């Protein structure tokens, strides 16, 4: 999935203590454990974009186009 996201023009963020085959293609690389990095990253994201809950219960990233939101979700899923 990360490769498809990159092909679609998405930015790839990797959070992994060890090396991965996609490290060279990553736009942002954290070499710490996910438990050390993810909480402050999520807090920072909350300050950068407004997140609202839609009627269907899904979160919507306000201020992003549908394509940008889909790419962001793909990156998010691939890094978890």
C-alpha positions in Angstrom: 0.0 0.0 0.0 2.8 2.5 0.7 4.2 2.0 -2.8 0.8 2.7 -4.3 0.4 5.9 -2.2 3.8 7.1 -3.4 2.9 6.4 -7.0 -0.3 8.5 -6.4 1.9 11.4 -5.2 1.4 10.9 -1.5 4.1 11.8 1.1 5.4 8.7 3.0 6.2 8.9 6.7 7.9 5.9 8.2 8.0 5.3 12.0 10.1 2.2 12.7 13.1 1.5 14.9 14.6 -0.8 12.3 15.3 -0.3 8.6 12.6 -0.8 6.0 12.8 -1.4 2.2 11.0 2.0 1.7 13.3 4.1 3.8 14.9 5.8 0.8 11.5 6.8 -0.6 10.3 8.2 2.7 9.7 12.0 2.9 10.0 11.8 6.7 11.7 9.0 8.6 11.6 8.4 12.4 14.0 5.7 13.7 12.5 5.6 17.1 9.9 3.2 18.4 6.4 4.0 17.4 5.3 4.4 21.0 7.8 7.2 21.5 7.0 9.1 18.4 3.3 8.7 17.6 1.8 10.5 20.6 3.6 13.8 20.0 3.1 13.5 16.2 -0.7 13.1 16.8 -0.7 16.1 19.1 1.1 18.2 16.5 -1.3 17.1 13.8 -4.3 18.1 16.0 -2.8 21.6 16.1 -2.2 21.7 12.3 -5.6 20.5 11.1 -9.2 20.5 12.3 -10.6 17.0 12.7 -14.4 16.7 12.8 -16.6 13.6 13.1 -19.1 13.2 10.3 -22.6 11.9 10.5 -21.5 8.4 9.5 -19.0 8.3 12.4 -15.9 8.6 10.2 -13.4 11.4 10.9 -13.0 14.0 8.2 -9.9 16.1 7.8 -11.2 19.6 7.2 -9.2 21.8 4.7 -8.0 18.9 2.5 -9.4 17.8 -0.8 -10.8 14.4 -1.1 -7.7 13.1 -2.8 -5.4 14.7 -0.2 -7.5 13.1 2.6 -7.5 9.7 0.9 -3.7 9.9 0.5 -3.3 11.0 4.2 -5.5 8.1 5.3 -3.4 5.6 3.2 -0.2 6.9 4.7 -1.7 6.7 8.2 -2.9 3.1 7.6 0.5 2.1 6.1 2.4 3.4 9.1 0.3 1.6 11.7 
